[in-house]
Amino acid sequence: MNFKSSQNALTSASAAPSLKRRALALSLTLAMAGATLPLAAQAAQTSKWPDKPVRLVVGFAPGGGTDIMARAVAHTLSQSTGQTFVVENKPGASGNLSVSEVVRATPDGYTFLIAPTSVESVNPFLFKSDIDPAKDLTPVMGVGRMQMYVVARPNIEVSTLPELIEMAKKSPGKMTYSSSGTGTPPHLAGELFNQSVETSIVHVPYRGSAPALQDVMSSQVDFVFDPGIALPHIKGGKVKLLAVASDRKSPFFPEAPTYSDLGIKNASMDIWFGMWAPKNVPADIMKRVTEEMTKALATADVKERFNALAAEPAPLATQEFQALLKDERETLAAVIKKRNIVVE
């Protein structure tokens, strides 16, 4: 081999690794570009959320408290985002049907659940289901809160809650309280009360808060843990308000004593409402949802519509909402077990 051909051979040999390195670099570049395409697409999708109607699923019939709250929020969100927020009612099984609907939904940020916290903190311990909201949904934030009021029949021979407790202890198993149904928050509030003050007041379940209150007003039942529908009747003197079944003062009846005022412990129970999403909704969309919801709950219109229900907007941040759910779940699961509460 002469020098020239040797030089050509060396050049070819040294070029081969160089070409391989270039090919490898090109392959890596293309691979990285391909990997970033889904992220870029997701970022683009997030930045334009919402670009189509958003569903707010409610597990109760139109006209109820949860439905009215959801519609108030949906109206305000539609105005602030320029996109339609639609309330879809999926009543049945104490809210469980709506939970199933949202669990099965695509996690793209266009389906959310608005519900009382009982769908997560109570229902799994009362109903047989393959779905557990604590595992199968993602809590977004708190939405609202109602307090309950200890409201007695108009002709009852007591004027205060301590007097009612004394009467109940003198006649074990003779006094009665009504509720909107077995396993509902007013029923659980009554069992927490029985447990705390060591009474044996008998529970009388009804199909809804209205008939439960009506029989108190007509003196068929001694008292009720009322979620706010009795407020006009309290003001009209048709029932007696004995206390707020909470440790916090009522904004509607600030003069009414609370459990804390009366030294009643471990019986306070407010009715909370919140928002959940399917699992794996993109974090940026979840952040945007909480921002928009927080702004909506601060508006005068939403506050006014909540107050008409004897409720208040309560925009709990995600972590606070998760802590509330955990605490409720532990407390109410224990009382359901101890008091042997069964839905028939």
TAHU-V525412 format. One record per residue. N is the residue number from 0. PSI is psi in whole degrees, 0 to 359 (* if undefined). OMEGA is omega in whole degrees, 0 to 359 (none if undefined). D_LAST is the distance of its C-alpha to the last C-alpha in Angstrom with 2 decimals. Layout:
n=[N	N]
psi=[PSI	PSI]
omega=[OMEGA	OMEGA]
d_last=[D_LAST	D_LAST]
This chain:
n=[0	1	2	3	4	5	6	7	8	9	10	11	12	13	14	15	16	17	18	19	20	21	22	23	24	25	26	27	28	29	30	31	32	33	34	35	36	37	38	39	40	41	42	43	44	45	46	47	48	49	50	51	52	53	54	55	56	57	58	59	60	61	62	63	64	65	66	67	68	69	70	71	72	73	74	75	76	77	78	79	80	81	82	83	84	85	86	87	88	89	90	91	92	93	94	95	96	97	98	99	100	101	102	103	104	105	106	107	108	109	110	111	112	113	114	115	116	117	118	119	120	121	122	123	124	125	126	127	128	129	130	131	132	133	134	135	136	137	138	139	140	141	142	143	144	145	146	147	148	149	150	151	152	153	154	155	156	157	158	159	160	161	162	163	164	165	166	167	168	169	170	171	172	173	174	175	176	177	178	179	180	181	182	183	184	185	186	187	188	189	190	191	192	193	194	195	196	197	198	199	200	201	202	203	204	205	206	207	208	209	210	211	212	213	214	215	216	217	218	219	220	221	222	223	224	225	226	227	228	229	230	231	232	233	234	235	236	237	238	239	240	241	242	243	244	245	246	247	248	249	250	251	252	253	254	255	256	257	258	259	260	261	262	263	264	265	266	267	268	269	270	271	272	273	274	275	276	277	278	279	280	281	282	283	284	285	286	287	288	289	290	291	292	293	294	295	296	297	298	299	300	301	302	303	304	305	306	307	308	309	310	311	312	313	314	315	316	317	318	319	320	321	322	323	324	325	326	327	328	329	330	331	332	333	334	335	336	337	338	339	340	341	342	343]
psi=[127	172	319	314	324	318	319	320	317	320	317	319	319	335	330	310	323	316	322	319	319	319	319	316	320	319	317	319	315	321	317	321	318	323	327	345	313	322	318	319	319	318	320	320	316	317	335	8	136	137	13	168	143	133	131	106	132	132	21	163	156	142	345	173	313	318	316	319	313	319	325	315	317	318	314	320	321	320	318	330	344	10	153	132	119	129	124	120	123	69	153	143	43	34	352	328	322	324	313	320	317	325	321	350	153	132	62	7	17	10	127	159	133	122	161	152	346	337	334	324	347	309	318	341	357	335	144	125	149	352	133	111	328	334	330	354	165	120	135	302	166	150	314	171	139	144	160	151	135	105	124	161	151	333	17	147	29	159	350	162	319	324	322	318	318	318	318	324	333	335	71	133	6	329	155	150	146	163	173	5	157	130	356	162	317	325	313	325	321	321	325	320	310	316	319	314	2	54	170	52	134	134	133	104	146	173	71	161	326	307	329	320	321	319	342	316	327	9	26	335	151	316	174	150	96	133	21	346	345	354	312	330	331	313	330	359	17	346	166	126	117	327	168	126	54	165	359	141	147	133	345	329	72	340	346	137	147	173	319	318	326	0	19	122	151	33	352	136	110	158	115	151	146	184	137	159	161	161	145	25	136	138	322	323	318	319	317	320	313	323	313	320	318	318	319	318	344	354	151	324	313	317	317	317	327	316	329	340	6	35	169	143	139	79	75	132	163	312	321	319	318	319	319	313	317	315	314	316	315	314	312	328	321	317	326	318	312	322	3	51	125	134	123	*]
omega=[179	185	184	181	177	180	178	180	179	180	180	182	181	181	184	178	180	179	179	180	180	180	179	180	180	179	179	180	180	180	180	179	179	181	183	181	178	179	179	179	179	179	179	180	181	185	182	178	353	178	173	182	179	180	170	185	181	185	182	186	176	178	177	184	181	180	181	177	182	181	177	180	181	180	182	178	179	179	186	183	183	179	184	171	187	175	177	180	177	185	176	174	177	178	183	180	179	177	179	180	183	177	182	185	175	183	184	179	181	174	178	177	169	187	169	183	180	179	178	187	183	188	181	181	180	186	174	181	176	183	174	183	180	181	190	176	176	176	179	181	172	183	184	181	171	171	176	185	176	187	185	178	187	183	180	188	177	179	182	178	176	177	177	179	179	178	181	181	178	181	184	176	183	180	183	170	181	176	180	177	179	178	179	179	178	176	180	176	179	180	174	179	177	182	184	186	175	175	178	179	188	179	176	183	176	177	178	182	183	178	178	178	183	181	170	179	179	176	174	179	186	181	183	169	191	181	173	182	180	187	179	180	174	180	180	178	182	175	179	173	182	182	171	183	187	174	184	180	177	175	182	176	185	180	183	179	176	174	179	179	186	178	178	187	174	178	182	180	172	176	182	176	182	180	177	177	171	176	171	169	181	185	181	178	178	179	180	179	181	178	182	179	180	177	181	182	179	183	181	182	180	179	180	181	175	182	177	177	189	179	178	170	182	184	177	175	187	183	177	180	178	180	177	180	180	181	179	183	181	182	186	175	181	182	177	179	185	182	177	181	182	175	182	none]
d_last=[99.28	101.13	99.97	98.64	96.47	95.30	94.31	92.41	90.55	89.63	88.40	86.24	84.86	84.00	82.42	79.93	77.85	78.01	76.60	73.83	72.93	72.86	70.66	68.25	68.16	67.51	64.66	63.05	63.48	61.87	58.97	58.38	58.61	56.07	53.67	53.94	53.37	49.53	49.60	51.90	49.74	46.65	48.65	49.81	46.26	45.06	48.02	47.29	43.52	42.21	44.28	41.59	38.50	35.70	32.02	29.64	26.12	23.52	19.80	19.54	21.33	24.99	25.88	23.21	24.38	23.95	25.67	28.51	29.14	29.30	31.65	33.87	34.29	34.80	37.54	39.38	39.11	40.50	43.44	44.19	44.00	45.36	42.55	39.56	36.10	33.51	29.97	27.61	24.22	21.49	18.36	14.90	11.93	12.84	16.30	15.80	17.79	20.65	20.74	21.18	23.87	25.83	25.57	27.21	29.83	33.46	34.26	37.20	36.31	35.35	31.53	29.57	26.10	25.79	22.46	21.13	21.35	17.61	17.46	19.39	18.83	15.07	13.27	14.73	13.14	9.49	9.74	11.87	15.04	18.74	19.68	20.10	21.77	23.71	25.45	25.43	26.48	29.36	28.99	31.75	31.79	30.22	30.35	29.32	27.95	26.59	26.80	24.67	26.45	25.97	26.67	27.21	27.93	31.59	32.75	31.26	34.03	33.87	35.27	34.09	31.05	32.94	33.53	29.84	29.12	31.94	30.61	27.14	28.89	31.07	28.19	25.37	21.94	23.50	23.14	20.12	19.12	17.07	15.41	14.52	10.76	8.52	10.23	13.09	16.64	17.29	14.42	15.75	19.21	18.53	17.44	20.49	22.55	21.53	22.31	25.57	27.09	25.80	24.22	21.30	20.46	17.31	14.64	14.02	11.66	13.12	13.11	15.86	18.63	21.03	19.36	18.42	22.13	23.39	22.18	23.85	26.96	27.00	26.56	23.39	21.85	24.11	23.40	21.31	21.36	22.60	23.08	26.41	26.04	27.45	30.72	32.82	31.61	32.59	35.99	36.28	35.65	32.69	30.54	31.61	31.20	31.17	30.68	29.53	26.51	28.54	31.68	33.39	35.13	33.83	36.28	35.37	35.81	38.04	39.04	35.52	35.08	32.79	31.04	34.09	36.41	34.73	34.55	30.74	30.00	27.15	24.89	26.13	23.70	24.81	22.83	24.67	25.05	26.81	28.21	27.69	29.79	29.62	31.25	35.08	36.01	39.72	40.33	42.82	40.39	37.74	40.51	41.51	37.98	37.59	41.05	40.38	36.98	38.61	41.38	39.04	37.03	40.37	41.48	41.85	40.01	36.79	37.01	37.52	34.55	32.26	33.73	32.92	29.22	30.09	29.79	32.46	33.43	32.92	34.63	33.77	35.79	34.13	34.68	33.52	30.34	29.73	30.35	27.92	25.12	26.00	26.09	22.77	21.09	22.61	21.94	18.30	17.41	19.16	17.47	13.90	15.20	17.32	14.99	12.18	9.67	6.22	3.80	0.00]
